[in-house]
Amino acid sequence: FARFDVPVNVCPGNHDFVTPFTANVGRANVHTSRMVEMGSWAFVFVDSSAGLMEADATGLRVDPPGEQRLHNNGVLGATEAQWVRSVCAETSAEHIFIWLHHPPEPPLPLCRDDAYAAEWAALLADLPRVRGMAGGHTHVPDEYEFAGRPVFVCPSFKNNFSMDPQSWLPPGYRTFEFAEDGTIQSECHLVDGEAWPRRPFGRTLRSLFMGEITHDELRAIVAQRAGGATTD
């Protein structure tokens, strides 16, 4: 990112513990600012795992132990929600766009969390200047609407998938155009090539995406197959 000729701003995902992320991601031209204002727009960078944070012995909010942060589909929490309200109230920008890792209520059952979606629905009801949101997390590039706003799901740098047809996708990225009138145009770009064939995926992986099996059950199936056992 530091090699880019334009400023880069990033926010943490479910694989990023907050302390090492904040301490080590920042470089020349790479920033972890929580809000960036440009023209008529304010871009707000949200930690969509913030609701998992816990207070340590000194009262400092720290990441939870183990893999709680990794295995969640978004927990905003009262503190982060109030920060979003405050920063949106304080900016004089005409339009606001929210960047975060977990998109609320994506079409993919595996990545849905009703409580997280309810947090955002309640928040957005009071924030009319928010024009849209963009996230990642699902590894299934998409565009859909939530609470009357467009939500753009960005592709991953690896392991992307399409549900229709059911196939692997090459890595990719999204570009955005933010107009002065508050409209947003976004395009998904996939890096097609021989190294990333769009081969079909099977029934087991589909069952994971549809929420019919868990990640642990998938790992058990893979282990069985690697050991020579057969499974349906």
C-alpha positions in Angstrom: 0.0 0.0 0.0 2.9 2.4 0.7 3.9 2.1 -2.9 0.7 3.7 -4.2 0.8 7.2 -5.4 -2.3 8.2 -3.5 -3.1 8.2 0.2 -4.4 4.9 1.7 -6.7 4.6 4.7 -7.6 1.3 6.3 -9.9 0.0 9.0 -9.6 -3.3 10.9 -11.4 -6.6 10.1 -12.1 -9.7 12.2 -8.5 -11.0 11.6 -7.0 -7.8 13.0 -6.4 -7.3 16.7 -6.7 -3.7 17.4 -3.4 -3.0 19.3 -1.0 -4.5 16.7 -3.1 -3.2 13.9 -2.9 0.4 15.2 0.8 0.1 16.1 2.1 -1.6 12.9 -0.2 -0.8 9.9 0.6 2.9 9.7 3.4 3.7 7.3 4.3 6.7 5.1 1.1 7.2 3.0 -0.8 4.5 4.9 -3.2 5.7 7.6 -5.6 4.4 10.2 -7.6 7.7 10.5 -11.2 7.1 11.7 -12.7 9.9 9.5 -11.5 11.5 6.3 -13.3 14.6 4.8 -13.0 15.3 1.1 -15.1 17.9 -0.7 -18.8 17.3 0.2 -18.1 13.9 1.6 -17.1 12.5 5.0 -15.7 8.9 5.0 -16.1 7.2 8.4 -14.0 4.1 9.1 -15.7 1.8 11.6 -14.4 -1.2 13.6 -17.3 -3.6 13.1 -15.9 -6.0 15.8 -15.7 -3.2 18.4 -18.6 -4.7 20.4 -16.4 -7.7 21.4 -13.8 -5.5 23.1 -13.4 -6.0 26.9 -12.1 -3.8 29.7 -8.8 -5.0 31.2 -7.8 -4.4 34.9 -7.0 -0.8 34.2 -10.2 -0.1 32.4 -8.6 0.0 28.9 -10.7 -1.7 26.3 -8.8 -4.6 24.7 -9.5 -7.4 22.3 -11.1 -10.5 23.8 -9.0 -13.7 24.4 -8.9 -16.6 22.0 -10.5 -16.4 18.6 -13.7 -14.5 19.5 -12.8 -11.7 17.1 -12.0 -14.0 14.3 -15.3 -16.0 14.5 -17.9 -13.4 14.4 -20.1 -11.6 11.7 -20.1 -8.2 13.3 -20.7 -6.8 16.8 -20.9 -3.0 16.8 -21.5 -2.4 20.5 -22.8 0.7 22.3 -19.4 2.5 22.4 -18.7 2.3 18.7 -22.4 3.1 17.8 -22.2 6.2 19.9 -18.9 7.2 18.2 -20.5 6.8 14.8 -23.5 9.0 15.9 -21.1 11.7 17.3 -18.8 11.9 14.3 -21.7 12.0 11.9 -23.2 14.8 14.0 -20.0 16.8 14.1 -19.0 16.7 10.5 -20.3 19.5 8.2 -20.1 17.3 5.1 -23.2 17.0 3.1 -22.8 13.3 2.5 -21.4 10.5 4.6 -20.1 7.1 3.5 -19.2 4.3 6.0 -16.3 1.9 5.5 -16.3 -1.3 7.6 -15.4 -5.0 7.5 -18.7 -6.7 8.1 -21.5 -5.6 5.8 -24.9 -5.7 7.7 -27.4 -8.4 6.6 -25.6 -9.7 3.5 -27.6 -12.1 1.3 -25.2 -14.9 2.3 -26.7 -16.8 5.3 -23.2 -17.8 6.6 -22.3 -14.2 7.2 -25.6 -12.9 8.6 -26.1 -11.8 12.2 -29.6 -10.5 13.1 -28.4 -8.6 16.2 -25.6 -6.9 14.2 -28.1 -5.9 11.5 -30.5 -4.5 14.1 -27.6 -2.3 15.5 -27.1 -0.8 12.1 -30.8 -0.4 11.4 -31.3 1.6 14.6 -28.2 3.7 13.9 -29.0 4.5 10.3 -32.5 5.5 11.1 -31.0 8.6 12.8 -28.3 9.3 10.2 -30.0 10.6 7.0 -26.7 11.9 5.6 -25.3 8.4 5.3 -25.5 7.6 1.6 -24.0 4.1 1.6 -21.6 1.5 3.1 -18.9 -0.8 1.8 -17.4 -3.9 3.4 -15.8 -7.2 2.7 -15.8 -10.3 4.9 -18.1 -12.6 2.9 -15.6 -13.4 0.0 -18.7 -13.1 -2.3 -18.6 -9.8 -4.1 -22.1 -8.2 -4.1 -24.3 -5.1 -4.1 -27.5 -4.9 -2.2 -29.6 -2.5 -0.2 -29.9 -2.2 3.6 -32.1 0.4 5.4 -32.6 2.2 2.1 -28.8 2.6 1.4 -26.6 0.7 -1.1 -24.1 -1.7 0.4 -21.1 -2.7 -1.7 -19.3 -5.9 -0.8 -15.7 -5.9 -2.0 -13.9 -9.0 -3.2 -11.0 -10.5 -1.3 -7.4 -10.6 -2.5 -7.9 -14.4 -2.6 -10.6 -17.1 -2.2 -13.5 -15.3 -3.8 -16.7 -17.1 -4.7 -19.8 -16.7 -6.8 -23.1 -18.3 -5.8 -24.6 -18.1 -9.2 -23.1 -20.0 -10.8 -21.4 -21.8 -8.0 -17.7 -21.2 -8.7 -14.5 -19.9 -7.4 -13.5 -16.4 -8.5 -10.2 -14.7 -9.0 -9.0 -12.0 -6.6 -10.1 -8.5 -7.1 -11.0 -5.0 -5.8 -13.7 -2.3 -6.1 -13.5 1.2 -7.4 -15.9 4.0 -6.4 -17.0 7.4 -7.7 -18.6 9.7 -5.2 -20.5 12.5 -6.9 -21.2 16.0 -5.4 -24.9 15.2 -5.4 -24.4 12.3 -3.0 -24.8 9.5 -5.6 -22.3 6.6 -5.7 -21.0 4.5 -8.6 -19.0 1.4 -7.9 -17.5 -1.3 -10.1 -16.1 -4.7 -9.1 -12.9 -5.7 -10.8 -11.7 -9.3 -10.9 -8.2 -10.2 -12.0 -8.9 -13.1 -14.4 -6.0 -15.3 -15.5 -4.7 -18.8 -15.7 -3.7 -18.8 -12.0 -7.3 -18.2 -10.9 -9.6 -20.5 -12.9 -13.3 -20.1 -12.3 -13.8 -23.7 -11.4 -17.0 -24.9 -9.8 -17.2 -25.7 -6.1 -19.1 -28.6 -4.6 -22.0 -29.3 -2.4 -20.1 -29.2 0.9 -18.8 -25.7 0.3 -22.3 -24.5 -0.8 -23.7 -26.0 2.5 -21.2 -23.8 4.4 -22.3 -20.7 2.6 -25.9 -21.4 3.1 -25.4 -21.9 6.8 -26.3 -25.6 6.7 -22.9 -26.6 8.3 -20.4 -24.8 10.4 -16.7 -24.0 9.8 -15.8 -26.7 12.4 -18.0 -29.3 10.5 -16.3 -28.3 7.2 -12.9 -28.8 8.8 -14.0 -32.3 10.1 -15.2 -33.3 6.6 -11.9 -32.1 5.0 -9.9 -34.0 7.6 -11.9 -37.2 6.9 -11.3 -36.9 3.2 -7.6 -36.2 3.7 -7.4 -39.4 5.8 -9.0 -41.5 3.1 -12.4 -41.7 4.7 -15.5 -41.3 2.5 -18.3 -38.9 3.2 -21.6 -38.1 1.5 
